[in-house]
Amino acid sequence: MSQKSRATSNLQHILSDLEMRTPGGAAEKWDNVGLLVGDAHSKQKIPGAVLSIDLTRESIEMAKRLRYPLIVNHHPCIFPKSRGISSVCSEGAGELVFEAAKAGIAVVSTHTNFDKCALEVPGAVAKALGFKAVGRLFEGGEAEFVKLVVFVPTSHFEKVRDAVCAAGAGKTGRYDTCTFSTEGEGTFRGEEGARPFLGQVGKLERAREVRLETVFPRGIKKRVLAAMRVAHPYEEIAYDLYRVEQDPSVVGLVSGLGYGVYGDFEKALPFEEVARRVEKAFGISGFLLTEPVPKRLKRIGFVAGKGASFVRSAGRVGCDLFITGEAGYHVAREGANDGVAVMEIGHRESEVFFLRTVERWCREWGIRAKVLNTPVQSMRTSRALGTSRSGL
């Protein structure tokens, strides 16, 4: 955001910046992201925001107390009727949504689009655990790519190419700015009312143009096209979009493509050392572990939240250990059978880097942030609960 935007952040500014960082089009089809409660056209200044994994009563009360008119969640507070809230009333499943709306608090969710697009997280996880990031993990063997073909006057070729690549296009494996270009002649004639960049209205013009081709993940289409339009000098831009059936590269961190991260330690480390690093990085005191675990670990993978569908992907890229929030017994068992030990650290606990990342974005927006990471589950014993075994 510009310096001016930081000084006058309102909901419009924040939503616009979030769309650039985590495009809604990158979210899974079943997801529900973006502004879920509030006025998208509000120009009310935002002094601060409450950040939490879920919309909770505590986060609403904190926003009221601090007079922050914004809550940013990872998990959506509203899903389609078949999956969640079917009404918003003072009682029932929609009670918290009702309370937020009644208090004039906007609620924004950035979920699977965040997980796919916010490359700060795989970078931060790799740094915290001390391994070199190699690539992303995929649920299946294919991902949707789009090929962009745009015709640009030779004078603006580099400007347009650099703009679309800066927006996320042209990334393949460990390479960026991957494009192809051919030069040719374009023709056009402007009608009355047109304002052509080249030539005169009513006259057939010929211009030296470059056909620029590149690919990008479908989820960042709006971002790439917006960058193209800003950089392109023509009033009407000639461009084509093609669906590309192509297996994603298993190396490289690409915004909008894949989840989590996998990578290598400089040298194989004892499991105990890796476990200590995980506990420190995620602020946990324990984890579920599927045996057997190699005594020394070289390659590990990580996906936040429910990573059950990525266990096989971790195996395909040769991970010794896969770390996630939750996977489930049978999936973890299958992973172990395939040679991948699975460490489950808790769903909420695994998503702590969401909070740290958005907190940093708040500073860039020029607003304060209050982070809440309220435990949903905790390990208890009958002794701790004061329950005697006698009489059971």
SVG drawing of the C-alpha trace seen along z (x, -y; Angstrom):
<svg xmlns="http://www.w3.org/2000/svg" viewBox="-32 -11 57 61">
<polyline fill="none" stroke="black" stroke-width="0.4" points="0.0,0.0 1.1,-3.6 2.3,-5.8 -1.0,-7.7 -3.0,-4.5 -1.1,-3.5 -2.0,-6.8 -5.7,-6.6 -6.5,-2.8 -10.1,-2.0 -12.0,1.2 -11.9,0.6 -8.1,0.2 -7.6,3.3 -9.9,5.5 -8.2,4.3 -4.7,5.1 -5.9,8.5 -7.2,9.3 -3.8,8.5 -2.0,10.6 -4.4,13.5 -6.8,13.4 -10.2,14.8 -10.1,16.7 -7.3,18.9 -9.6,20.3 -11.0,23.8 -14.5,24.0 -15.9,25.2 -14.4,22.2 -16.0,18.9 -13.5,16.1 -13.4,12.3 -15.7,9.9 -18.3,12.0 -19.8,9.3 -19.7,5.6 -20.0,2.9 -17.5,3.4 -17.8,-0.3 -17.2,-1.6 -14.6,-4.4 -14.5,-4.4 -10.9,-4.6 -9.7,-1.4 -7.5,-2.1 -6.9,1.6 -8.0,5.2 -8.4,8.3 -6.7,11.3 -7.9,14.8 -8.1,18.2 -11.8,18.4 -14.6,15.9 -15.1,16.4 -17.0,14.6 -13.6,13.5 -12.5,11.9 -15.8,10.0 -15.6,8.8 -12.0,7.8 -12.9,5.8 -15.6,4.0 -13.3,3.2 -10.6,1.8 -13.1,0.2 -11.6,2.0 -14.2,2.3 -12.5,5.2 -11.8,8.9 -9.6,10.9 -10.0,14.7 -8.4,17.6 -11.4,19.9 -14.7,18.5 -17.5,17.8 -20.1,18.5 -20.2,21.5 -22.8,22.4 -26.1,23.7 -25.2,27.4 -22.1,27.0 -22.8,24.5 -24.9,21.4 -28.3,21.2 -29.6,18.2 -28.1,15.2 -30.0,14.7 -29.3,13.9 -29.4,17.6 -28.1,20.6 -25.2,21.3 -25.2,17.7 -25.2,16.1 -21.6,14.8 -22.1,13.4 -25.2,11.6 -23.2,10.2 -20.4,8.9 -22.9,7.3 -24.9,5.7 -21.7,4.2 -20.7,2.8 -17.6,5.0 -16.5,6.2 -15.3,9.8 -13.0,10.9 -11.7,14.4 -8.6,15.3 -8.4,19.1 -7.3,21.5 -6.4,18.5 -4.0,17.4 -2.6,20.9 -1.9,21.0 -0.8,17.4 1.0,16.1 4.6,17.2 5.7,15.5 4.5,18.6 6.5,21.3 9.5,19.0 8.9,18.3 8.4,22.0 11.6,23.0 13.5,20.3 12.1,21.3 12.9,25.0 16.2,24.4 15.7,26.1 16.1,24.9 12.7,24.6 12.6,26.7 8.9,26.6 5.2,26.9 3.0,29.9 0.0,30.8 -3.2,32.8 -3.2,34.2 -1.0,34.6 -2.4,31.7 -3.2,28.0 -5.0,25.5 -2.7,23.1 -3.7,20.3 -1.7,19.1 -1.9,15.4 -1.2,14.1 -1.2,10.4 -0.2,8.1 2.0,5.1 3.6,2.3 7.4,2.8 7.9,-0.4 6.1,1.1 7.0,4.8 9.4,4.9 7.1,2.8 4.1,5.2 6.3,8.3 7.8,7.1 4.4,6.1 2.6,9.4 5.6,11.3 5.8,9.2 2.1,10.1 2.9,13.8 3.0,14.9 5.9,16.6 7.0,18.7 8.1,22.3 10.0,24.3 13.0,22.4 12.7,19.9 10.8,16.7 10.0,14.3 9.4,17.3 7.9,15.8 8.1,16.2 7.8,13.3 7.5,12.9 7.4,9.7 4.8,8.9 2.4,6.2 -0.9,5.2 -3.6,3.2 -6.5,1.2 -8.7,-1.8 -10.2,-4.0 -13.8,-5.0 -15.2,-8.4 -14.7,-8.8 -11.7,-6.6 -8.4,-7.8 -5.7,-5.7 -2.3,-5.5 -0.9,-5.3 -2.1,-6.9 -5.3,-8.9 -9.0,-8.3 -10.5,-7.1 -7.2,-6.0 -6.1,-2.4 -2.9,-2.1 -0.1,0.5 2.0,0.9 5.0,3.1 3.8,5.3 5.1,8.1 3.1,11.2 3.9,11.9 3.1,15.4 3.4,16.6 1.5,18.9 0.2,18.5 -2.0,20.3 -5.7,19.7 -6.3,18.4 -4.2,15.2 -5.9,14.3 -7.5,11.1 -4.1,9.9 -2.2,10.7 -4.8,9.0 -4.9,6.0 -1.2,5.6 -1.3,6.0 -3.9,3.3 -2.0,0.8 1.2,1.3 -0.3,1.6 -0.7,-1.7 -3.7,-0.7 -7.2,-1.8 -8.5,1.6 -6.1,4.5 -6.0,7.5 -5.3,10.6 -6.2,14.3 -6.5,16.7 -6.0,20.5 -6.5,23.3 -3.3,25.3 -3.2,28.9 0.2,29.2 1.6,31.0 3.0,28.5 6.7,28.5 7.5,30.0 10.2,27.4 9.9,23.7 7.5,21.6 4.8,20.3 2.0,18.0 -1.4,19.5 -0.1,23.0 0.2,25.8 0.2,25.7 2.7,25.7 6.4,26.4 9.0,29.1 12.7,28.8 16.0,30.2 18.3,29.6 21.9,28.9 22.7,32.3 20.5,35.0 19.5,34.1 18.5,36.4 14.7,36.6 15.0,35.2 16.6,32.0 13.9,31.5 11.2,32.1 12.6,29.4 12.7,27.0 9.0,27.8 7.9,27.2 9.8,23.9 8.6,22.7 4.9,23.4 4.8,22.8 3.7,26.3 4.7,28.8 3.8,32.0 2.5,33.7 1.1,36.9 3.6,39.0 3.2,42.0 5.9,44.6 8.4,45.6 10.4,42.4 13.9,42.4 16.6,41.6 17.9,38.9 15.9,36.6 17.0,34.9 13.8,33.9 10.6,32.7 7.3,31.3 4.7,29.1 1.0,28.1 -1.0,26.1 -4.4,27.2 -5.8,30.5 -3.1,32.0 -4.5,35.5 -4.6,35.2 -1.0,34.2 0.6,37.2 1.0,39.0 2.4,35.9 5.0,35.7 5.9,39.3 6.2,38.6 8.8,35.9 10.8,38.1 10.0,36.5 11.2,38.4 8.7,36.5 5.5,34.7 4.2,32.1 0.6,30.9 -2.2,29.9 -4.2,33.0 -4.2,36.0 -6.3,38.7 -5.2,42.2 -5.7,44.2 -4.1,41.6 -1.1,41.3 -0.9,45.1 -0.8,45.3 1.9,42.6 4.0,44.6 3.5,47.7 4.9,45.7 7.9,44.5 6.7,41.1 6.4,40.4 3.5,38.1 3.6,35.5 0.3,33.9 0.8,30.7 -2.8,29.5 -5.0,27.7 -5.0,24.3 -1.4,24.6 -0.2,25.3 -1.8,22.1 0.1,19.7 2.0,18.3 -1.2,17.0 -1.5,14.7 2.1,13.6 1.8,12.8 -1.4,10.8 0.0,9.0 2.9,7.8 0.4,6.8 -1.4,4.7 1.7,2.8 2.1,2.1 -1.5,0.9 -0.7,-1.5 -3.1,0.1 -2.7,1.8 -3.3,5.5 -4.5,7.6 -3.7,11.3 -5.9,13.9 -5.0,17.5 -7.6,19.0 -7.1,22.8 -10.0,24.9 -8.7,28.2 -6.3,29.1 -4.9,32.2 -6.5,33.1 -6.4,36.0 -9.0,37.3 -6.6,36.4 -6.3,32.8 -10.1,32.6 -10.4,33.9 -12.1,37.1 -11.5,40.2 -11.3,43.6 -13.2,45.2 -16.8,45.7 -16.3,45.6"/>
</svg>
